[in-house]
Amino acid sequence: MIRLLLVDDHPVVRAGYRHLLEQDGDMQVVAQAASVDEACAQFVLHAPEITITDLSMPGSSGLDLVRRLRERDPRARTLVFSMHDTNTLVHRALELGALGFVSKSSPPECLIEAVHCVRDGRRYLSPALAERLRNGAGESQAFDSLTQREFELFRLLSRGESVANCANTLHLSPKTVSNLQSLLKDKLGVHTTAAMAHLALRHGLIPAEHA
């Protein structure tokens, strides 16, 4: 039996995924979480074989969860399941240690197949993502120079979060966040937070309602 932790901030969505996964007969959802902090606590409590996480959640994103779980346990296996599936986000997730990435637009059987692949230690990308990555899709390399902490801060600021909220979410001082904000603008060649938001929107890193 494959023991799973589901991480998504929508309870109804989690219920649907749980039903789908447990219908397979070889999987059991042993814990659920609606945020990164809650997911970390559930991971420690239940030691799931695989954590399936969305990317878009209140506060820190699923990318931060992938990083934190790998830092806690290098053997942690994570699978990203998200509607936010740009090349930049897929590459970031894999670089941080996720073993798979499934777009929420994929057929349901892709998620089942992904869980089995990740359980066996094999990487899985849903077919459309794999094809798009092979073709390159021409996305900008603007974010390649950013560290993961800088990338997370970029996404928070682009969503309109205040410096104080960013500091609280990332466990940094407001002064450090302000310094990183200036560094981000220099690295990305933008001068305002609004310009950062437009850049993030253009690359599918934030929903349109945050632009």
C-alpha positions as CSV (number, residue, x, y, z in Angstrom):
1,M,0.0,0.0,0.0
2,I,1.5,3.4,-1.1
3,R,1.0,5.9,1.8
4,L,0.2,9.4,0.5
5,L,0.1,13.0,1.9
6,L,-2.2,15.3,-0.1
7,V,-1.4,19.0,0.0
8,D,-4.0,21.4,-1.5
9,D,-5.7,24.4,0.0
10,H,-9.2,23.4,-1.3
11,P,-10.8,20.6,0.7
12,V,-13.3,19.6,-2.0
13,V,-10.4,19.2,-4.5
14,R,-8.5,17.1,-2.0
15,A,-11.6,14.9,-1.5
16,G,-11.8,14.3,-5.3
17,Y,-8.1,13.4,-5.6
18,R,-8.4,11.1,-2.6
19,H,-11.3,9.2,-4.1
20,L,-9.4,8.9,-7.4
21,L,-6.2,7.7,-5.8
22,E,-7.8,5.2,-3.4
23,Q,-9.9,3.7,-6.2
24,D,-6.6,2.3,-7.5
25,G,-6.6,-0.2,-4.7
26,D,-2.9,0.2,-4.0
27,M,-2.9,3.6,-2.4
28,Q,-4.0,5.1,0.9
29,V,-4.2,8.8,1.8
30,V,-2.8,8.9,5.3
31,A,-2.8,12.7,5.8
32,Q,-3.9,15.9,4.2
33,A,-2.8,19.6,4.5
34,A,-3.9,23.0,3.3
35,S,-0.6,24.9,3.7
36,V,3.1,24.3,3.5
37,D,3.6,24.5,7.3
38,E,0.7,22.1,7.9
39,A,2.2,19.7,5.3
40,C,5.6,19.7,7.0
41,A,3.9,18.9,10.3
42,Q,1.9,16.1,8.7
43,F,5.0,14.7,7.0
44,V,6.8,14.4,10.3
45,L,3.7,12.8,12.0
46,H,2.8,10.3,9.3
47,A,6.0,9.7,7.3
48,P,4.2,9.2,3.9
49,E,6.0,7.5,1.0
50,I,4.9,10.2,-1.4
51,T,3.7,13.8,-0.9
52,I,1.5,15.1,-3.7
53,T,1.3,18.9,-3.6
54,D,-0.2,21.8,-5.5
55,L,2.0,24.9,-6.1
56,S,-0.5,27.7,-5.4
57,M,-1.3,28.0,-1.7
58,P,-1.6,30.7,0.9
59,G,1.8,31.9,2.1
60,S,4.7,29.7,0.8
61,S,4.2,27.8,-2.4
62,G,4.5,24.1,-3.1
63,L,8.0,24.7,-4.4
64,D,9.0,25.8,-0.9
65,L,7.4,22.6,0.4
66,V,9.5,20.4,-2.0
67,R,12.6,22.2,-0.8
68,R,11.8,21.9,2.9
69,L,10.9,18.2,2.7
70,R,14.1,17.4,0.9
71,E,16.1,19.3,3.5
72,R,14.4,17.4,6.3
73,D,14.7,14.0,4.6
74,P,16.8,13.6,1.3
75,R,14.8,10.5,0.6
76,A,11.5,12.4,0.6
77,R,9.5,11.8,-2.6
78,T,7.3,14.6,-3.9
79,L,5.0,14.8,-6.8
80,V,3.7,18.2,-8.0
81,F,0.1,18.3,-9.3
82,S,-0.8,21.8,-10.4
83,M,-2.6,23.9,-13.0
84,H,0.4,26.2,-12.9
85,D,2.7,24.3,-15.2
86,T,4.9,26.7,-17.1
87,N,8.4,25.5,-18.1
88,T,9.9,27.7,-15.5
89,L,7.9,26.2,-12.7
90,V,8.4,22.6,-13.9
91,H,12.2,23.1,-14.1
92,R,12.2,24.7,-10.6
93,A,10.3,21.9,-9.1
94,L,12.6,19.2,-10.6
95,E,15.7,21.2,-9.6
96,L,14.4,21.2,-6.0
97,G,14.0,17.5,-6.0
98,A,10.4,16.7,-7.1
99,L,10.3,13.4,-8.8
100,G,7.3,14.2,-10.9
101,F,5.1,17.0,-12.2
102,V,1.5,16.4,-13.5
103,S,-0.6,19.1,-14.9
104,K,-4.2,19.3,-13.6
105,S,-5.3,19.4,-17.2
106,S,-4.0,15.8,-17.7
107,P,-6.3,12.7,-17.8
108,P,-6.9,11.2,-14.4
109,E,-4.9,8.1,-15.2
110,C,-1.7,10.3,-15.5
111,L,-1.8,11.0,-11.7
112,I,-2.2,7.3,-11.0
113,E,0.7,6.4,-13.3
114,A,2.8,9.2,-11.8
115,V,2.4,7.9,-8.2
116,H,3.6,4.4,-9.2
117,C,6.6,5.9,-11.1
118,V,7.6,8.1,-8.1
119,R,7.1,5.2,-5.7
120,D,9.7,3.3,-7.8
121,G,12.1,6.3,-7.7
122,R,11.5,7.2,-11.4
123,R,10.8,10.7,-12.7
124,Y,7.4,11.3,-14.3
125,L,6.1,14.2,-16.4
126,S,2.6,14.2,-17.8
127,P,2.9,13.7,-21.6
128,A,2.0,17.2,-22.7
129,L,4.6,18.7,-20.3
130,A,7.3,16.3,-21.4
131,E,6.6,17.2,-25.1
132,R,6.6,20.9,-24.3
133,L,9.9,20.7,-22.5
134,R,11.5,18.7,-25.3
135,N,10.4,21.4,-27.7
136,G,11.8,24.1,-25.5
137,A,8.7,26.3,-25.8
138,G,10.9,29.5,-25.9
139,E,10.5,30.6,-22.4
140,S,12.8,33.4,-21.1
141,Q,15.8,32.4,-19.0
142,A,15.2,35.6,-16.9
143,F,14.8,33.6,-13.7
144,D,17.8,31.3,-14.0
145,S,20.0,33.5,-11.9
146,L,17.6,33.6,-8.9
147,T,18.2,31.4,-5.9
148,Q,15.1,29.5,-4.6
149,R,14.6,32.0,-1.8
150,E,14.8,34.9,-4.3
151,F,12.4,33.1,-6.6
152,E,9.9,32.6,-3.7
153,L,10.2,36.2,-2.7
154,F,9.6,37.3,-6.4
155,R,6.4,35.3,-6.5
156,L,5.2,36.7,-3.2
157,L,5.9,40.3,-4.2
158,S,4.4,39.8,-7.6
159,R,1.2,38.7,-5.9
160,G,1.1,42.0,-4.0
161,E,2.3,40.8,-0.6
162,S,3.8,43.4,1.6
163,V,7.4,43.3,2.8
164,A,6.1,42.5,6.3
165,N,4.0,39.5,5.0
166,C,6.9,38.3,2.9
167,A,9.2,38.5,5.9
168,N,6.8,36.5,8.0
169,T,6.2,33.8,5.3
170,L,9.9,33.3,4.5
171,H,11.1,33.7,8.1
172,L,13.3,36.6,7.3
173,S,13.7,40.1,8.8
174,P,11.9,42.9,6.9
175,K,15.3,44.5,6.3
176,T,16.6,41.3,4.6
177,V,13.4,41.2,2.5
178,S,13.9,44.9,1.4
179,N,17.5,44.2,0.5
180,L,16.5,41.1,-1.5
181,Q,13.8,43.1,-3.2
182,S,16.3,45.6,-4.5
183,L,18.6,42.7,-5.6
184,L,15.7,41.0,-7.4
185,K,14.9,44.2,-9.4
186,D,18.5,44.5,-10.5
187,K,18.7,40.8,-11.5
188,L,15.5,41.0,-13.5
189,G,16.0,44.4,-14.9
190,V,12.8,45.9,-13.5
191,H,12.3,49.1,-11.5
192,T,8.9,48.6,-9.8
193,T,6.9,46.0,-8.1
194,A,4.2,46.5,-10.7
195,A,6.8,45.6,-13.4
196,M,7.7,42.5,-11.4
197,A,4.0,41.5,-11.4
198,H,3.7,41.9,-15.2
199,L,6.8,39.8,-15.7
200,A,5.5,37.1,-13.4
201,L,2.1,37.1,-15.2
202,R,3.8,36.9,-18.6
203,H,5.5,33.7,-17.6
204,G,2.5,32.2,-15.9
205,L,4.0,32.4,-12.4
206,I,1.0,34.1,-10.8
207,P,-2.8,34.0,-11.6
208,A,-4.1,36.9,-13.7
209,E,-6.1,38.3,-10.7
210,H,-2.9,39.3,-9.0
211,A,-1.6,41.3,-11.9
